[in-house]
């Protein structure tokens, strides 16, 4: 069907551990299957609730999201306005970083910190919802339109 495709990924319970690339990072790979439709991304959004454990700060939290095509978007607690304190932090937002890319394939989510406080874990995402919206690629829409025109011209001749 030529409608909007939506994939919701719930990674609540993921912990934020260590600096980028440390073996302690929580890394989750999610395979998104669009049923072979060749859909392209038109939206990426998130809702997060993060608890930073003392002495770690909310501003140190990071999540790298890597698309199947290799584009990386980094969510930063500091950029979200999370403060240099432990506690509970909430953010909702969106990004166009993946717009136009194919939705199908492996999406990687890496949870880590920008500063090593010497504790593991540094915090936990009590809620971590990511939503990817996709639609048929422009070429596929054009083909559907041509097929529709051909079908209507055949009906008129009959």
Buried (B, 14 or more C-beta within 10 A) or exposed (E): EEEEBEBEBEBEEBBBBBBEEEEBBBEEEBEBEBEEBBBBBBBBBBBBBBBBBEEBBBBBBBBBBBBBEEBEBBBBBBEBEBEEEBBEBEBEEEBEBBBEBBBBBEBBBBBBBBEEBEBBBBBBBBBBBBBBBBBBBEEBEEEEEEEEEEEEEEEEEE
